[in-house]
Amino acid sequence: MAENKTFIPKAVIFDLDGTIIDTERFYRKVWPAALKHFGYDMSDSQVLELRSLGRPFAPRKLKDWFGEDFDYDKARGYRKELFEECVKEEGIRLKPGVKELLEFLKQQGITIAIATATDVPRATRYLDAVGITDLFDKICSAADVPEGKPKPGVYLEACKQLGLDPSDCFAVEDAPNGIKSAHDAGCKVIFVPDQTDDEPEAEKLCFAKVKTADKIMELISK
């Protein structure tokens, strides 16, 4: 991980859940609740392993844990229902420093994009809820690529849509699967911890680690 270095990115590409919006804490509740509904016990460490894990890797992981007869689509469908209940009850909140960073990037003329496992309509709905949709130039979903995170496809697709080389982009992530995805795509990864403060192996792949998103401003050369 680079120390005290700065860089002028042509774009900053963000993960969504746990990076821009404070929703990973919902998943941490609703995944175990959904599995319990179908008769399975899911540990907190297993939930953390699922952060940003896309298809086909999430279905495979759950079958490895709970058996080949595990119905991923049914469990995920119920999990989505529970998630939306959390959203209705508690609302969508921005992670600390995100609004300040986005406004800074706009002032600097730096392109802003999202690379997420969430489908574009839902991602847009969540961004609308916190009033920042118009700050993004592009939303790219892993639903549009053959393999989700930790594979690099969603970041490669985002860079392709932006017309940029990944090496010219910062990628902002909160969890190991996303960090690996962005790193393997060739982006310079910034780790902003969410549900876990330290990820030693993943941090080796990062350009920098900051406590909150607004600290990324200090990494960008004026």
N, C-alpha and C positions, 0 to 999 in steps of 0.2 A: 504494500500500500504506500502510495506516495505521501511524503510528509512536506507540508508547507510549500506546495507547488500550486501554481495557478495555470489556467488555460483559458483560451477564448473559444468556446464552442460555437458552432454554427447552429446547433439545436440542442435543446435539453428534452429528453424523452423520459416521461414519468410512468412508473407503475401506478395503478389506481388505488386498490384496497390496501390500507395500511401505510400508504405513502402520501397520497393526496387526501383521501378521506379516511376517517377513523372507524373503519368497518371490520377490520380483522378481529376485533374483540367480539363482534357478533358471531362470526364464524366459529370462534373458540367456544361459544355457548351452543350454537345450533347444530353443529356437526354431531357432538355427543348425544344431544337430545334426539336428533333424527335417527341415529343408529339405535338408541335405546328403544325407540318406538317400534323398531323392527326386530328387537331381541338381541342386540349386540352391545357389548361394552367397549367404548372407545376411550383411550387414555388421552390426557392432555398432550403428551409428547407426540402421539400419533396425529392429533389435530395440527400441531405445529409443523409436522412434516408435510402436510398438505398445502401449506401456504404457497400460493402461486403455481401449484402443480397442475399442469394442464392435461388434456387428452393427448395420447392414450394412457398417460402415465398414472393419473389419479385412479381411473377404474382398475388398472392393473395392481396398484398399491393396495387398494381396498380388498381386492380378491385375494391377494397374498396374505393379508391380515385375517380375513374373515371367511375365506373359502371360495371355491369356484362358483358356487351357486349364489353368491352375493349379488343382489340386483342393484347395481350402481345407479341406473337411471331412476329407479323408483325411490331409492334413498335420497338421491340428489334432489329429486323433485320435491320431496317432503322438506328437505333442508332449505330449499328456496322459499317455501311457504313460511317456515319459521323465521327465516332471515327477513322477509318482508314484514312480518309482524314486529320484529325488532325495529325496523326502519320506521314503521308507523308510530310505535310507542316512544322511541327515543330520538328519531330524526337523524339526518346525516350531518356530521360535523367535519370541518376541515382539520387536518393535522396542523400542529403549531408551525407558524412561519411560512406556510404554503402561499397564502395570498400575497404576502410581502415579496416573496421570491418571484411569483408569476408577474407581478407588476414591474418589478425590476427588470426581468427578462424582456418584457414588452418595451420598456424604455430603452433598453440596449439594442433592440432590433433583432433579438435572438429568437429563432423559431421554437415553438413549444408544442410538444406532441405527447400522446399517451400510447403505451403498449401494454395491454391488459388481457387477462383471461376472460373478463366480463364482455358480453356481447355489446355492440355499439349502442343499441337503443337503451339498454339498462344503464350503461355508463353515462350516456347523455342525460338520462333522467336524474341520476345522482348528482351530476355536475350542475344541472339546472337547479336542483334543490339548494345548492350552496352558492348559486349565482356566479359561476366562473366559466361556464361553457364557452363564452365568446373569447376567452383568453387563449384557447387552444386552436392551433392551426390544423391539427389532424388527430383523429382517434383511430388507432389500429387495434383490432381484436385478434386474439389467438384463434377465434372461430374461423378466421379467414386463411389460416395456414394449416398444413397437414399435421404438425405436431406443436403442442403448446410448450410452455416453460417446463423444464429447464433447457429445452432445445432452443436454439437461437432464432427460430423462424419468425416470431412476432417482431423482434427488433430488426431483423433484416428487412422484413416487409415494411416496417415503419420508415426505415432509412430509404428504402426504395421509393416509397410514396413521397418522401420529402425531397428526393433527388440528391441525397447526401451520402458521403462515405461514413460508415459507422465510426471510424477513428476521429471524425470531426464532431462527434456528439457525446455529450454527457448522458448517462442513463442513471436515473434515481430509483433506488430499490430499497425494500425493507426486509427482505428475507432471502435465504440461500438459493432457492430455485430461480428466483428472478435475477439475482446477482450472476449466477452461472449463465443464464440465458443471454443477458446483456454483454457479459464479458466474452462469451464465445462468439457473439456476433461481431465483436471488435470495438464495442463502445468503451468509453472511459466511465467506470461505474462508481457512483457515490452511494454509500450505504448510510441510510438514515434509520436507525433501529426503531422498531415498533413493539412487537410482543416479546422480543428477546433483545437484550442489550449487547450481547457478544456472540459472534459467529466466527470463531477463529479461522476455520478453513475457508469459508466464503470471503472473509475479509482480506485474505491473501490475493484475491482476484480484483480488489478494489483500488481505484485511484485515490479515494479518500473516504473517511468516515466522519460524519457530523452529527451533532445531537439533534438539531432541528433543521428544517428545510431552509430557513432564512440564512443559515450559516454558509450555504452554498454560494451566496453572493461574494463571500470572501475568497472563494476559489477561482472566481472568474476575473481575468485580467481586464482592466478598463482600457 
